[in-house]
């Protein structure tokens, strides 16, 4: 696996220790990781991350809460 240059946002934390970080790289990829374990991440396109965030905001995953 190559080692991309990821710019991580500040962690988004819920109750307890459930903190996630979102990041991007210069090539337009997006990353999601657990805070403190950024070396193990999920990656997709910036557009896919945008769609995920918009769907979450629209309530499409509220059934998981």
Secondary structure as UniProt FT lines:
FT   STRAND          6..8
FT   STRAND          12..13
FT   TURN            16..17
FT   STRAND          19..25
FT   TURN            26..27
FT   STRAND          29..34
FT   TURN            35..36
FT   TURN            38..39
FT   STRAND          41..45
FT   HELIX           46..57
FT   TURN            58..61
FT   HELIX           62..64
//
